[in-house]
Amino acid sequence: MTLSRSIAVVDYGIGNLHSAHKALVHVGASATLTDDHEVIRTADAVVLPGVGSFGACMDALRERSLDGVVADAATSGRPFLGICVGMQMLFEGSEESPGVMGLGLIKGSIKWLPESVKRPQMQWNQLTIHRDDPVFDGSQTESDWMYFVHSLSAVPADRAMVVATVSYGTDVVAVVRSGSILATQFHPEKSSHAGLSMLSRWVTSIGGGR
């Protein structure tokens, strides 16, 4: 049974946004892929996916005048989930796209992965959980393996918001939590059972799951 709490998946016309939407529907969410400002404003929760470059994604968001709507949603206290570049866009800026401002909702920046490792990181990697969060079951098991595709990673000014990291040349931030905002560098929708379980727990935590 799909419950009634609505989730808006922001459609800004770039990247594979449909996979995130389909994964949410699969775990029982009442999710809508939309660029309608009013739908996003009135949704019970909002998801910002992202694939590609930081600058292209920010430009596409601004071209549809969705940057303000997304910022309002993320600061409204409603549950908000950023995925991959959708996570990076929440920060102030990125070394990938100098001069392009991010949404600035989380203090800090996006920096290149170390030159000592292959970029992008395109592989499964195991999370190390640093703090309790409703999206994880509290145990360190093989279910914590998630799928990553990225060349840059978040460096938040406040390390206390880091929920999980992975080891890839250095400790790479994989999950951050700032109030009602949750963001993941990995793709839960591409992470098989582990990713779908995480999405299911997030949906359940906002009262929107089966």
Buried (B, 14 or more C-beta within 10 A) or exposed (E): EEBEBBBBBBBBEBBBBEBBBBBBBEBBBBBBBBBBBEBBBEBBBBBBBBBEBBBBBBBBBBEBEBBEBBBBBBBEEBBBBBBBBBBBBBBBBBEBBEEBEBBEBBEBBBBEBEEEEEBEBEEBBBBEBBEEBEBBEEEEEEBBBBBBBBBBBBBBEEEEBBBBBBEBEEEBBBBBBBEBBBBBBBBBBBBBEBBBBBBBBBBBBBEBBE
